[in-house]
Amino acid sequence: METVIASIGISPPYYAVIFTSLLKDDDTGLYDQSAAKMVELAQAQPGFLGVDSARDCHGLGITVSYWKDIESINLWRDHTDHQVAKKMGRERFYAAFSIKIAKVEKAKSWKS
């Protein structure tokens, strides 16, 4: 399992976009390239705060991206390259996915 945990270093409130997906068995190399490019592009977007991501050996993944506000999320949603990647995801990469947007009111973390 690949896991990335972000330390966004900002106090709530902020927003979390929770993307849960199940990969198809094919094209995992191309998927990994596309996913890495999307993270790189998202990091350059105004209002982007960080990302956490994990995927198990069966293709189930959860990616949570953190954003300053809903406007920033909408700008990312409408980004041209992101639109292309989403279309490819529906047609080629994902067997299923869901997206949820939540407002983070409180956050705590711990690290040993």
N, C-alpha and C positions, 0 to 999 in steps of 0.2 A: 504494500500500500504506500502510495506517495502522499505525504502530508506537508502542507505549508501553513504556518501560523503567523499571521501578521501582528505586529505591534503598532497600532495606528497612532498612539500617543495623543489622542484628542479626547476631550471630555464630551459625554453625551449632552444634548441629543444629536444624533446623526441617523442615517438610514442604512439598512442592510438589504441587499438584494440576494436572496437565497435561491440558487440555481441547483436543482437536483436532477441528475441525468443517469440514464442507463445506456451505455455504449453498445452498438452493434459489434459483432466480432471482427469485422474487417476494417482495414484502413486505420489501424491505431497509430501508425507512424505519421501519417498525414494529419490525423486528428491532433496528435501531440504538437506538431508544428503550428497548426491553426490556433490551438488553445494558447500556446506561448505567445504568438503574435497578438492575440486579443488582450492578454494581460499587459503586454508591452504598450499597446495602444491605449488601453484604459488608464494606465499609470500616467499618461500624458494629458489626460482629460481634466479640465477644470472641475474641482469638487471631488475628485477621486481621493480616498483616504487610505485604502489598503485592501488586501484580499487574503482570505483563508481558503485552502482547497485540500480535498482528500479524495482518493479514488481507491476502491478495493480491487482485488484480483478478478472479480466477476464483472467489472465494468460499471459498478454503481459509484457515482461521484457526487460530492456536494461542494459547491464553490459559493462562498459568501463574499461579495464585494461590498465595501463600505463607502458611503457617499455623504457629502455635506448636506445635500438637500434633494428634493424631488426633481427640481429643474436640472441638476447635474445628471441624475439618472436618466431623465428623458433625452437629454442631449446625447448621452452614450447610446441609448436605445436607437436613436435615429442616425448615428454615425454611419457613413456609407460603408466602410470596411466591415463594421459590425453587422450591418444588414446582410452583406454578402456571406459572412461567416454563419449567421443564423440560418440563412437559406440552405447552405451546404450542410449544416447540422441536421436540419429537418429531413433533407433528402438523402443524406449519406451516412452520418455518424451516429445519430441517436435512435434507439428503439423507443424511448420515451423520455420526457423531461417535464419539469414543472418549475415555475418561477413565482416567488413570493417576495413582497416588499414589506419590510417592517421598520418601524421607528424604534431606535434603541434609546431607551430612557435612562438605563443604568448599566454600567459595565465594570467588571472587576477582572483582574487577572493575577496569576501567580506563576512563578517560574523558580525551579530549584537551581 
